[in-house]
Each structure stands twice: as C-alpha cells, then as structure tokens.
C-alpha cells in the first residue's frame, strides 16, 4: 500500500519490513533523535545518499557488506 506523498519527496512511501539487530535499532533511534527525524526518514535519507556516492565509494561499500 502506498502512503500519501511525504516530506520533500515527490513520491509516496511503501511499507516494508526489515530485520535488524537490537544494537542497530538502538543506533538508528539515537541518530534519528539527534537529527530530529523519524527512524523511517533517517533510513530514507541514508538510502538516497547512496545515489550521490562516487564509484570508488560504492565499490568500498560493496566490499564491506560482503564481509
């Protein structure tokens, strides 16, 4: 189900489920609180920032996530 348009973006949000460790959830909550935004908005911002990464940064992130 798509929600109404939200915030600065010209598209609706879609509900998704993700699984995170308790440590990650607490970290997201701290960061969101510090920035004055919701956990959802923080994740949205982080995901959209990937679009502006340089190719070398994307490659490094891929290596880090591969473990």
VEXVOTI-657210 format. One line per 2 residues: number of its first residue (from 0); for each residue y negated, x negated, z of C-alpha. Coordinates in steps of 0.001 Angstrom, whole numbers, plus 500000, padded with zeros to 6 digits. Each point is the difference from the previous one (the first is absolute). Layout:
# VEXVOTI-657210
NUM> Y:X:Z  ...
# end
This chain:
# VEXVOTI-657210
0> 500000:500000:500000  496613:498588:499012
2> 497182:500353:502495  496362:500599:499168
4> 497908:497074:498796  499251:497745:502918
6> 497366:497457:500845  498733:497748:497257
8> 502905:500478:497628  500049:502388:497069
10> 503595:501043:500532  501971:501967:502531
12> 502332:498433:502515  503763:500519:499972
14> 502052:500023:503197  502541:497151:500185
16> 502309:498684:502695  500323:496315:500825
18> 502064:498209:502617  498313:497314:502085
20> 500831:498055:503114  498233:501006:503196
22> 498090:496700:499868  498670:500807:496519
24> 498965:503500:501055  498103:498647:502992
26> 498301:497404:497802  498951:502654:497470
28> 498640:502163:502804  497967:497119:501463
30> 498575:499044:496609  499185:503609:499087
32> 498279:500579:503341  498013:496782:499672
34> 498845:501042:496511  499307:503614:500978
36> 502494:501549:497594  503346:501753:500072
38> 503300:498186:499578  500398:501761:496640
40> 496588:498858:498780  500752:496419:501075
42> 503239:499974:497991  498163:501535:497019
44> 497342:497283:500197  502584:497226:500283
46> 501963:501324:497028  496911:500315:497816
48> 498860:496468:500841  503127:498627:498321
50> 498474:501022:496672  497268:497396:500476
52> 502308:497096:500866  500174:496958:497774
54> 503328:499362:498225  500699:497031:502321
56> 499448:502192:503070  502364:502665:498657
58> 502634:497324:499363  499641:498682:503557
60> 500306:503508:501449  503148:500536:497949
62> 501534:496793:501349  499072:500900:503582
64> 501456:503501:499750  503207:498658:498444
66> 500473:498024:503196
# end
